[in-house]
Amino acid sequence: MKIGMLGAGAVAQAIARHAIRHGHEVVLSNSRGPASLAPLVKDLGALATAATPAEAAAADLVVLSVRWPQIPDAVAGLPRLDGTVVIDATNQFSSSPPNPKIADLGDLTGSEYVASLLPGARVVKAFNALYAQFIARDPRHEAGRQVLFLAGDDADAKNTVQVLTSEFGFAPVDLGTLREGGRLIQLGGPLSALHALKQD
């Protein structure tokens, strides 16, 4: 599978390393252009390339992992992603720590808002509830596998993400729709930053 990354921060890099370790191609992108990613691409190896966001979005599966205020700009120039599975790994921090604030979206969940900016895409919320350092580590532990909560409105898209992340070693847990499940794992939800292991 070819996986496109919109964003190249700690979470995106952690997911990219898992993907490459299991033989997937990764196309990285950010707001500063492909040249700025040259050192990272070199570090990741032959299965990694750098490209524009539009080129990364043409991959088989796309991961959105940028800061919340950057999302509109990050997706503004993309072509329609009709049918593309997009993993939304963002959190609705309108301002970052040490003075974090949660963006007020009214009745919308964070991923419903993201989906509204990506018409045609099949959005699956995942990875946002875990800290980057725990995503980066081997999800297989002596006591079990790292649980990965996910939510989405498209069953086939969720299955794609479950198969991929199971391959990485995670234990995916489907929480339902972007509205119901997304609310559980977004900032302020009861499962946000809850790191759990599933015993097999």
PyMOL commands that set and color helices and strands:
alter all, ss='L'
color gray80, all
select helices_A, chain A and resi 10-21+34-44+53-56+68-76+110-117+132-136+155-168+180-185
alter helices_A, ss='H'
color red, helices_A
select strands_A, chain A and resi 2-6+25-29+48-50+61-64+85-88+93-95+101-102+122-126+140-141+144-152+171-174+197-198
alter strands_A, ss='S'
color yellow, strands_A
deselect
rebuild
show_as cartoon
